[in-house]
């Protein structure tokens, strides 16, 4: 699985499709009115909806609050695509509103697929601010691959300060809302949402101190430290300083952090690997430790981290 960089600006504006939907002046018989998406027939969960021609406007509006993971599927032509839609909804529920899963049955809503030029199913797209925030992600992914993808997106969202949450759209069959967020991380997440980065670092540090094997807390701490180190930094000035002195450890590590925030993970890794090659002694140790921290922020199972570790070993030995 190749994870696409997550970026806030999008290349395709879908507002025209939404406007077309609104101009129809109503919804089909038995369908909810615009502004109230139905529970998805392809997926279920507290944070899952079915996107139709009539309700697509509300899905776009929802992406102004927090990302929407849009899954195109066809129950008749590709049963595995409908399975993917259900799996995406299940994984989205694990994030307690940080993502909304929206499924589009292209047989029932061909206008959406045509407007977005969908070449195949299954296909996923992440929407933010009413526009695609990633390249299309084709093919069926396993639940484990989906969890890796969602974790990568979640880390990039946090790094970019995007902390909005969707409200639950409906309750499950037992009348309960979807699974609650893990209470262990609530204090740190609340601090991030409040913009209190120092407190978030402190809360994650408590978790790591209490359980060094908690990889999620370690990743959260590493990413919170990236945010902490880059608060108030002038991007252009930082890049100019790094370009002026390639051996300046502080300047190079700062730009690596900024690359992380911009979603340029491999660039950040390569910059620090090169720095390790150019330095020695305490400076080399500082560059190496900083790189290891960025590895933790991304996750040790990420293929970019595995590649980065190989490059680091080569630079060291």
N, C-alpha and C positions, 0 to 999 in steps of 0.2 A: 504493500500500500504506500503510495506517494502522497504525502500530506501537502496540500497547497498552502502557500503563505496566506495568512489572514490579514486583510487590509480594510480599513474603514471605507475609503472611497470605492465606488464600483464603476464598471465600464458601461453597464447597460441600464438604462432608466426604464422601469416597468410601469411608470405612472400612466402611460397611455392605455395600457390594458386595463388598469384599474378604472380609468375614466370611462372607457368603453362599457365596462360592467355597470357603472353607476348610471349611465345614460339609458340603460335598458328599462329603468323605472320600476324594477321589481324583481322578484325571484320566481323560480319555477314553483309549480304547485308542490306543497309539502316541504320545500326547502326553506331554511331560515332566511330572514331578511338580511340585506347587506349590513355588515357591522356586527354580525353574530355568527361566526363560523360554526358549522356543525361538528359534532364529534366525528372523527375520521372513521369511515368504513374499513379502511385499510390498516388502521392503527387505533389503539385505545390507550388512555392514560390521562392523568390530570393535566398534562401539558401537551396535548395532541389535538389537532383539528383537521378537518377535511377542507381543502381549498378548492372552491368551485368558481366558475365564471361570476356567479352572483356574490360570492363572499371574498373574492381575491383582494378587494380594496382593504378589507379589515385585516387581512394577513399582512399586507404591505405596511399598514399603520402599526401593526404589532411589532414589526421589525424596527420601528423607530425607538422602541423601548429596550429591546434586547434581541439577539439574533434569532432568526427563524431558520430551521433546517428543513428545506423543501425537498420532498422525495417524489419523483415521478414514477408511477407504477401502472401496470395493466394486469388486472386479475385474469383476464382471458388469454392474453398473449404471453405473459411472463409471471407465473405464480411466484417465482423466487423474488420478483420485484415487490410484490405485496408483502411477502415475508420480511423483506428489508424495511418496508415502511413500518411494520409492527415493531421490528427490532429497534429502529431509530426512536420510535415513540417511547419504548421501554427505557432506553439509555437516557433520553432527554428527561424522563421523570426522575432519574437519579441526581439531577442537578438542581432540583427544587426551583425551577423557574428561570434559570440562567439561559435555557434554550426552550423554544417552542417547536415541536415537530409538526409540520404541515405536509399532508400527503395529497398528491394530485392524481386522480384516476384519469389517465389520458383518454380512456374510452368514453367516460362520462363528461369530461371537460376538454375536448380537443382544442378549443380556442386558446387555452393557456399554453398547451404544448406547441401549437403552431406559432403563437406570438413569441415564444422564447426559443423557437427553433431547436426543440429537443430531438436529438438524432436517434436516441435509443432509450430503452428502459432495462434495468433500473438506472436512475441517474439522480444524484443529489446536488443541491446548490444551497449555499448559506447566504441568507439575506440579512443585511444590516442597513438601517436608514433607507429602506425601500429599494435597495439595489444589491446586486450580487457582491459579496465580499470575498469570494474565493472563485477559482476556476471550477467548472463543473467536475464532479467526481463520479465517473461512470462505474458501472459494475456492481455486483452484489458483494457486500462485505460481511464477514462473520461478526457476531456480537463482540468478540474480543477486539477485532480490528476497529469496530465502531467506538468502543470505549477508549482505545488509544487515540483515535481521531478527535473525539470529544474532549479528551484531556488536553490534547495539544491546543485545540481551539480555546478551551477554558483558560489555559496558561497565557495564551496570547491576548485574550480579552483582558485578563487581570493586568497584564503588563501595560496595556494601552489605557488602563483606567476605565474600561467599559464594564460597569457593575450593575446595570439595570436587571430587573427581574420581571418575568411575566406573571400574571395572576393565574391560578388554576382555572382551567376552562370548564371542567366538570368533575364529578366525583366518580370513583370506581364503582363496581357492581355492589360492593359491600357498604356503599354510602360514605366511605372515607376518602379523603383526598390522597393524592399520590404521596410517595415516601418523603418523609421530612429530611431536611439536610442533616448531615452528621453533626450532632451537637458539639463534638470535640473541636470543630473548626469554626463554630459560630462566632466566637469573639474575634478571631482574626478576620473573618469575612466581613463582619460588621465594621471593623476598623477600616478595611479597604474601601467599603462602600461610603464611609464617612470621610474618606480622603486622609485618614490619620495613618500614614505609612509607618511612622515610628512605633505606634501602638501595635500595628499588624505584625511588624518584625518581632516585637517583644512577645506577642501571643504565640506566634509560630515557634519562637525560640523555646518557650515553656514546653510546648508539645514535643519538640525534638529532644530537649533535655530529659523529659519524662520517658520517652520511648524512642531511642535512636534508630530503631528499625522501622519507624513510621515514615515510609517513603513519600506519602502524600504531604505530610507536614514538612518534610525536608524540602520537597519541591516548592511548596508554598513559601517557606522561609527564604529559599534562594531567590525566587522571583520577587518577593517583597524587598529583599536587599537590593536587587537591581533597581526597583522603583525608588528606594531610599537614596541610592547613590546618584541618581540622575535628576532628583528634584531641583528645579530651577536652573538646570544646565542650558546654556546657549548652544544649540546643535552646531551651528556654523563655526562658532569659536572653538568648540571642542574638536571638530574635524580639522580645522586649520592648525591647531596645536599638535595634533597627532601627525599630520602631514609634515610639519616642520621638523619633527624629531622622532623618527621611527623607533628609536631605542628608549623613549620616555615611557616608562612602564605605566605611570599614572594616566598619561594622556591616551595611551593605547587601550588600556583596560576600560577607560570611560567610554571611548567610542565603541568598544565591543558591547558594552551595556546598552548603548543607544541603538546599535544594530539589532540587539535582541528585542528591544521595545518596538522597533519598526518591522519585526517579523523576518529579519535577515539573519537567521540563525547560523547558517553555514558561513556567512561572511564574518560573523562574530567569532566563531570557532577558528577559522583560518587566520584571522588577525592575531589571535593569541598564540596559535601554534607557531606562526612566524616570529612572534615576539620571543617565545621560548628559544627558538633557534638562534636569535640574535643576542641573547643575554646569557649571563652566568651568575653563579653564586646566589645571593639573596634576591636579586632582581628576577632571576629565572624562577626561583621558588615562588615568588609573589605572582608571576604570570601564570605558572602552572596551577597554583591554588585557585586563582581567579577563574581559570578555565574549568577546573573541576566543579566550581560552584555553578557555572553556566550549564554544565552537563546535568547537574542535579535539577536545575530549574526546568530543563526540557524533558528529562526522564531517561533513565539508563537503557530502556528498551527501544528508544527511538533510533532508527537507522542512522540518522545524522550524528547522534552521539557515538554510536559504534564506530562510524567512520572517523569521527573526531578523535576518539581514543586511539585508533590505529595511527593517525597522523601525529598525535602527541607522543606516542611511544617511539615513533621514528625520529621525531625531533630531539627526544631525550637521549636516545641510544644509537 
